[in-house]
Each structure stands twice: as C-alpha cells, then as structure tokens.
Amino acid sequence: MNKLGLGVVGVGAIGVLHAENVAQRTPNAELVALSDVNIEAANNVATRWGVKHVYSDYREMLEDRSVEGLVISVPTFLKRDMIIEAARKGKHIFVEKPMALSLEEADDIINATRGLKLQVGYQRRFDNAFVRLEKSIAQGDIGRMLLVRSWTRDPPGNPQGWSTDPKLSGGIWLDTCSHDFDAIRFLTKASVTRVYAVGANLVYEQLRPHGDFDNVLATLELDNGALAQVDSCGYTVYGYDAGIEILGTKGAAIARMGVNSAAEILKKGQSNQDLPQTFQERFGQAYRDEIADFVSCVLEDREPRVTGKDGKEAIRIGLAASQSAKERAPVYL
C-alpha cells in the first residue's frame, strides 16, 4: 500500500490530536515530520510517536522531500503565507478552520493551491451523526426545511494571547461559529442570504478591548426559504456541547452532543448522563475520519469533501455576522 508522508505544523491541542491520528490511526499515511516554534513541545510529540524529523522553522520542513502533505494547525494569522509557501513546494494541504481571516486571504490560498489538494478542517461533516442526517435529509425524510438551529458551546477556559484578538484568530464568529455556518451549508445545501447577529461580553473581560464576544446569537436567512439560528457560549459549565436541529414539514433531523458512555441514571424528576467535556471526546471519530479522507483524496486524486470554497463561504458568513453585531443591523450576502 502506498503511504502518504505527512508533516504536522503546530503541536497545540488540535495539532497533537492530528499527529496522533496520522501516526496511529491512518494506515495509508506516515507521520514523517513535525514543526513548531516550541521545539521542546515538538520533540516531546516526536518521541511519543517515533517521528525522526523535527523542525523549529516550518520552512525547513518544506525542503524535506519525505513530506508530501502538511497538516496545518497554527494560529489563523499565520496560515495564508504558510500555505502559499507550502504550495510552491508542491505540498498538499490540510488546514484547520478557519482557513483565513478574510475573503482576500481565502482567495489567495485557493489560487495558490490549484493543482494540489486543499482540505479545510470542518470535522462535523465526517461525524457519523451528521453524515446520517445528511443522508436522511437528501432522501426527503424531513420534507421541506423550515427551521435550523446549530450551536457550539465550550467549557470554561482562560483565553490568552493571540486568541483574544479577532484580528489574529478570527474571533468567535470565525474561530468557533464557522463550524456552525459550515454545518448548516453542509446539511441544508443552501446559501445564506442575510445575517443578523448580536454578541455580549459576559465572562471574559480580556476579550472586550479587542472587540470580541464570549456569547453570541445569529439569525440566518437561507435561499431555500428556511430560517436558521446559531448560538455559541464560551462558558458552558456542564462540558462541551455541539449539535444541530433541522425541522421540516415531515419531521426533524437532530444531532445532539452525545454521551461518553451508555450510562444514564434516571431519578424522579431528573436524569444524569456522562457528558463529553472536550471537543476531542465529542468528535474523536470525526477527526480520525477527516484525516483519513484527506489522505485518500491525495492517493486517489479526488476532490476533498471540504474544499477551499467551503472554507471561504464559512468565512463569508462569519464576517457578515461580525459586521452585523458591530453595526447592530442585518447584513446581506
């Protein structure tokens, strides 16, 4: 079996997860290199998975001929230039969401990677529950769509550094809610025509000087006539919670956050479930499958299931939501 040599750039939480999936759970891929400015962290991951090549500068990795593709898990403000340089070296790209900070940056990335594979990390498209919903909706099980609700709610944290500045991270609309915007596009097969959004700073004061929010709501109008709502909370005390509901004239399609085990304790007037505490727990299967599919796209020379265009459209909606929240007015797309 041919194996694709992959390098992972960025060994933060999501980068480590991707590195583990490449090294341990993707038979037709080989984790051949790691890169991070924190060379000690990169060496620790390399030791864990037996990776021989470790670089503090990703440009050195680009010269490594054993690296055929990159998994990029770095802060958003670094992605554009990194992807363009990698594309010039003929490397296929898997990039974590959001792929860029602006539509112009997204276009630069799409243009630079023509002839190569570019996949954006919206893992919900690979989650078994979301895949089942897509099939059911396509079969007409729920009839004509009426209402859609999608949510992403994170457990309490302590945002610091670049992640508090939307000019560097994309902020809550691009970095978090773009998951919901992409999931809505994926399941409804519709485009967003108007956005009205509001945001609030209720927990993390460090976000306020940069104009970001920790709790948001957005109402979307779709070109199929349906209405959609997105919400995100940055302080969800019961754990990590993400899901979607689509109501139609014949029924509904729903994917909830899931549970960590089959245990559910029911008592009079209450129930107790073992709920996921992190995004890694909730979407572990989806993260494995999206990397496996990216590798297969390269080896089989087919289009990724999440393209650069998909990544750009999620950014377009997120930027419209950000503008709407600032202006307190609807924004047309």
N, C-alpha and C positions, 0 to 999 in steps of 0.2 A: 504494500500500500504506500502511495506517495504521501509524504508528510510535509506540511507547510511550516516553515521556520518562522516563528513569531517572536517579536520583541515587545515588551510592555514598557511604556514610558509613564512614570508616575506610580509610586508604590504607597499611595494613601489607602484608605479603606477599600474603595472600589477597585483600585489597581491591584491590590493584593488578592482580592476575590477573583479578578480576571486571570491573574497569574496562576492561581491555584487551579482554576478551571482548565486553562490551557495545558498545564503540566500534568494534571491528574485525571481529567475527565474528557479530553478531546483526543481520541486515538489517532486521528489523521493530522495532528499538529504536534509541534515540538517547541517548547519554550527555550529558545536559544540565547536570549539576552534580556537584560533589564537595564533601565536607566532612571536615575533620579538625582537631583542635586544633593539630596541627603544620601551620600554614598554608603553610610553605615546602615541605613534602613534598607537600601537596595541589596547590600551584601548579606544582610540577615535573611531576606526573602530568597536570595540566590542559594544560600546554604540550605535552606529548608527544602528547596525543590531541585537541587543539583544543577543549577544554571552556571555555566562556565564563564560567560561574558557579562561583565557589569561595567556600566559607564556612568560617570557623573554628568557628562555632556551628551545629550541625545544625538548631536551631530556626529559624534564618533560612532554611535550605533548605526547611523545611516551608511557608513562606509563598510559595515560588516556584511559581507556577501551572504552569510548564512541567514540573515534577517530578510525574509521575503515580504513580510507584512508587519504593521505596527498596531498595537492596541494602545490608544492614547487616552490616558486618564489624568490629565493635568488641569489646572485652573483654566477657565474658559478664555481669559485674555491672552493665553499663550498658544491657543490651538491653531489659529489661522496660519501664522508663519511656520509653525512646526509641520503642519500638514503639507503646505506648499513645498517646503524643503524636502520632505519625505517623498512627495510625488515626483519631484525632479530626479530622485534616485530610483524611481520605479517601484516604490513600496506600496502595497495595498494597505488601506486604512480602515480600521475600526475605531471610531471616536465616540467617547462618552457624550451624552447630551449635556447642555445644548452645544451644538457643533460650532457656534459662533455667537458674537454679541450683536451683530447687525445683519441686515439682509445683504449689504455690500460684502461683508466678510464671508457670508454663506456662498454668495456667487463666486467669489474668488476661490473658495475651496472646491466648489463643484467644477469650475472651469479647470483648475489645476489637476484634478484627479480624473479627467476624461481619459478613457482607455484603461483605467485601473478600477478596482473595486473600492467603493466607499460605502460603509455602513454606519449608521448612527445608532447609539445605544438606547433605544426605547424598548426595554426588555418586556414590557407588558404585552407586546404583540406576540411574544413567544410563550407567555404564561398559559398553562393548559386551560384555565377557566376562561380567559379572554379568547383563546382560539376556539373554544366550544361555543362561546357567544357569537363569534363571527360567523361560524357555520350555521348556527340556528337562525340568525338574522337573515343570512343570504338565502336560506330555504323558505323564508317568508313566515316563519313561525310566530312572529310577534305582529305581523301586519304592517300597516303604515306607522312610521315613527311619530310620536307626539312630544314626549319629554325625555331629556337625557340629564343625568346627574353624575358627575365624576368628582372624586375627592382624593387628596393626598395630605395626610396628617402625620406629622413627625413627632416623636417623643421629645421631651425637654432636652435641650442642649446648651451650648455656650458659644455662639458664633463669634469668631475672632478673625482678625487679619483681612485678607482679600475677600473672604466670603461675606463680609458685611457690606461690601461696596458693589452695587449693581453694575458699575462701570467696568468692574473686573470679573464678576461672577455671573452677571445677568440678572441677579436678584431673584426674588421668589417667583416672579412671573415666568422667567426663562429657565431658571435652575430647577424649580420644583414643579410649577403648574404646566410646564411644557409637556410633562408626562401625560397630564390630563388632556391637553389640547390634541396631542398625537393620538391618544386612545380614542377620543371622540371621532377624529378623522378616520381612524382605522376601522372602527365598528360601524359608523353610520355611512361611510363612503361619501360624505357630504363636505362641502366647503363652508367656512364661517364667513358670513357677510357683514355682521355688525357685532360689536363688543361694547358692553357697559360694565365697568369694574369699579370696585371700591376696595380700599385697604386700610388697615389700622395697625398702630404700634401699641400692643397691649402687654408685652412681656420683655422684649429685648431692646433696651434703650440704646444700645450701641448701633442699632440699625438706623435710628432716626436721623443722625447727621448726614447720612448718605442717601436718604430718601427711600429706604426700603421698608417693607412691612413684614410682620410676623403672622398676620391673619388677613386673608383676602377672600373676596367673593367676585365672581364674574358671571354675567349672563351673556349667552351667545345666541345669535340667530343663525340658523343654517339654511343653505339654499334648497334643502328639501322641504322646508316649511316648519321643521321641528324647532323647539327651543331647548337650550342646554344651559346647565349651571355647573360651575366649577368652584370648589372651595378648598382652601388649604389653611391648616393651623400648624404653627411651629411649636406648640406646647401641648401635646396630647398625652396626658398622664398615664393612660392605660396601655400605651405602646404604639407601634407603627400601624397605621390604618390607611389602606388604599383600596378603592373599589369603583364600580360604575353600575348604574341602573339605566336601562333603556325601556321606556314604556311605549307600547304601541296599541293599535286598535284590536289586536287579537290576543295580546299577552305582554309579558315583560321578560327581559333578559338581564340577569343580575350577577355580578361577580363581587363578592364581599371580601373582607380582608383574610378570611381563612383562620385556621387554628393550628397550633403547633403539634397537637396530638388529637386523638379521638376522644379524649376525656371531656365530658361536660357534666357538671354537677348541678342538678335541678333541686331547688327547695321551694317551699311555699312563697310565691311572690318574687322569686329571684333565681338566677342561674349563674353559674361560674364556669368560664371556659379558659383554656390555656391559650392565650393570645400571643401573636408574634410581637417581639419587642424591637426588631430592626428590619430594615428593608432586605437585608441578606436572608433573613429567615423566611419572610413572606414570598420573595421572588427568587429563591435559590435555584429552582428548576428552570426558570426563565432565563436567568443569567447564564446557566450552563448551555442552554439550547441556542441562545443568540450567538455565542462564540462558535459553537459547533456549526451553525448555519453559515456564519461568515467564512469559516474555513472551507466549507463545502462550496460556497459561491466562487471562491478563488480556484479551487481544484477542478470544479466542473464548469467554470467560465459561464456563470449565470448571474442575473441581477440580484442584488441583495433584497431582502424583504422590507428593509427600512432604508430608503435611499437618501441621497443628499437633498433631493427635492422635498421629501418628507420632513427632514430636519429643518429645512428652510421655512416650510409652512408653519411648523410649531413655533419658530421664532417670530414669524409674521404675526401670529395671533398673540403671542406673549408681549410683543412690543405694542400692539394695539391696546392690550389690557393695561399695560403700564401707562400709556398715554392717557387712557380713559380715567384711570384712578387719579392721575395728577390733575387733569382738567375737569374732573367730575362731570364728564359729558360722554355720550356714546361716540364711538369711533367706527367709521365704515371702512371695510376692507375692499 
